[in-house]
């Protein structure tokens, strides 16, 4: 009877010794990111904090991944910004809630594990494309300028933006200096003394930017504060009714798939960082669905599991889910007790944080080794990233998935065609491997070069699989060749059954 209280006391000690300090670290990392992602998404800063709170207090309590932390993610910024521009901020809640319900359905059908089958090159290409668009858009925010709507226009307009900023002076140059300084601090933070690095880099960089802006009285834009009561918007019947449109349904599908993929990929990465219980992917998908449904009801941003916060949680020594739940509590207390503190944060500093986050999404160091080792995978990665920049997130990912499937089909469709001559003077054509439509050009080219007046023995005994396209093509070739000479078949009873 004395063991249960002892176990409970041990658990409480673990929370106090490891999870409580870890939750404070995650809170300090999440605070500037929640605000920055929200502002970059075209939404009030408080909505990003609401999503972070739900990610801690709601999703954090649910089973799935015990150490993974959820909230608004830089990876969804481009998608959310596009949705806000197209459908309006009022519709964001209903889109997020519908995406959450779709995640719940996928989790109930145990589809979570299927996300592990997506090509790594497509995932890296998706993140790279998001990173490029995010960097391009935040360069304008760092200079206090309005960014073009299209990703290509953002990139092409960057040289003009830099020139106008350098020659314009005034507030644009001051904002660019704050943004550039923030990025520089984030890059150099790990080289600072250990006692300084106790403060998370994003919080430290933003804090220094706040001090510099206040002391120098810089004329640059700051975060606009409305308070929770002014930003929480419950979905109305008008927004719910708009779900019937094709455009909004496509946005819901994109939200659900991208958020699910990013969360489960993050879970796989977090599992490699600790020795604790492994992630249950279906339960984690259900947890993300509950969180996004709640966020949608509150009119907040969609959430995903965020690798930056999750890694900080593990590295800070977290042992249980108490750390991520407590981080949500600290966010709630901050919003309630210190809302006006957000108004001191320069927008250029948040842009610098997101530029740094976007740069980390682009796998620059891996591109050259990948090109040398597996050029096909490198092409898929690059095509996915370019597709996202040129079109949009969903179409770019679909392009990458299509290329990955075609590459996989090409790799598995290995067909060897050898041509020889038998002692009786007839031709021997031996096929070995997998005969699919992808190998038809080479196969038909070889067969059509055979002499029309020679008998041919077509040996298919080494063919593991013969698809309908190849069977039909071989039947047509056999009928044509039989007009001049006989075709002998080995390995299949007949090519007539197509």
QUICORDA-V541359 format. One record per backbone hydrogen bond with DSSP energy under -1.0 kcal/mol. NH is the residue of the N-H (numbers start at 1). CO is the residue of the C=O. If there is no record, write none. Layout:
# QUICORDA-V541359
[[NH/CO] [NH/CO]]
This chain:
# QUICORDA-V541359
[[6/2] [7/3] [8/4] [9/5] [10/6] [11/7] [12/8] [13/9] [14/10] [15/11] [16/12] [17/13] [18/14] [19/14] [20/15] [22/18] [23/19] [24/20] [25/21] [26/22] [27/23] [28/24] [29/25] [30/26] [31/27] [34/30] [35/31] [36/32] [37/33] [38/34] [39/35] [40/36] [41/37] [42/39] [43/38] [47/44] [49/45] [50/46] [51/47] [52/48] [53/49] [54/50] [55/51] [56/52] [57/53] [58/54] [59/54] [62/59] [71/304] [76/73] [77/74] [80/76] [81/77] [82/78] [83/79] [84/80] [85/81] [86/82] [87/83] [88/84] [92/89] [95/91] [96/92] [97/93] [98/94] [99/95] [100/96] [101/97] [102/98] [103/99] [104/100] [105/101] [106/102] [107/103] [108/104] [109/105] [110/107] [111/106] [115/112] [116/113] [117/114] [118/115] [123/119] [124/120] [125/121] [126/122] [127/123] [128/124] [129/125] [130/126] [131/127] [132/128] [133/129] [134/130] [135/131] [136/132] [137/133] [138/134] [139/135] [141/137] [142/138] [144/141] [145/140] [154/150] [155/151] [156/152] [157/153] [158/155] [161/157] [162/158] [163/159] [164/160] [165/161] [166/162] [167/163] [168/164] [169/165] [174/170] [175/171] [176/172] [177/173] [178/174] [179/175] [180/176] [181/177] [182/178] [183/179] [184/180] [185/181] [186/182] [187/183] [188/184] [189/185] [191/188] [192/189] [196/193] [197/193] [199/196] [204/200] [205/201] [206/202] [207/203] [208/204] [209/205] [210/206] [211/207] [212/208] [213/209] [214/210] [215/211] [216/212] [218/213] [220/218] [223/345] [232/228] [240/236] [241/237] [242/238] [243/240] [244/241] [245/242] [249/245] [250/246] [251/247] [252/248] [253/249] [254/250] [255/251] [256/252] [257/253] [258/254] [259/255] [260/256] [261/257] [262/258] [263/259] [264/260] [265/261] [266/262] [267/263] [268/264] [269/265] [270/266] [271/267] [273/270] [280/64] [284/280] [285/281] [286/282] [287/283] [288/284] [289/285] [290/286] [291/287] [292/288] [293/289] [294/290] [295/291] [296/292] [297/293] [298/294] [299/296] [300/295] [304/71] [306/69] [310/306] [311/307] [312/308] [313/309] [314/310] [315/311] [316/312] [317/314] [318/313] [323/320] [325/321] [326/322] [327/323] [328/324] [329/325] [330/326] [331/327] [332/328] [333/329] [334/330] [335/331] [336/332] [337/333] [338/334] [342/339] [344/341] [345/342] [347/221] [350/346] [351/347] [352/348] [353/349] [354/350] [355/351] [356/352] [357/353] [358/354] [359/355] [360/356] [364/362] [370/366] [371/367] [372/368] [373/369] [374/370] [378/374] [379/375] [380/376] [381/377] [382/378] [383/379] [384/380] [385/381] [386/382] [387/383] [388/384] [389/385] [390/386] [391/387] [396/392] [397/393] [398/394] [399/395] [400/396] [401/397] [402/398] [403/399] [404/400] [405/401] [406/402] [407/403] [408/404] [409/405] [410/406] [411/407] [412/408] [413/409] [414/412] [416/432] [418/430] [420/428] [422/426] [425/422] [427/455] [428/420] [429/457] [430/418] [431/459] [432/416] [433/462] [434/414] [435/465] [439/436] [440/437] [443/439] [444/440] [445/441] [446/442] [447/443] [448/444] [450/447] [454/451] [456/486] [457/427] [458/488] [459/429] [460/490] [463/460] [464/433] [467/435] [471/467] [472/468] [473/469] [474/470] [475/471] [476/472] [477/473] [478/474] [479/475] [480/476] [481/477] [482/478] [484/481] [485/481] [488/456] [490/458] [498/496]]
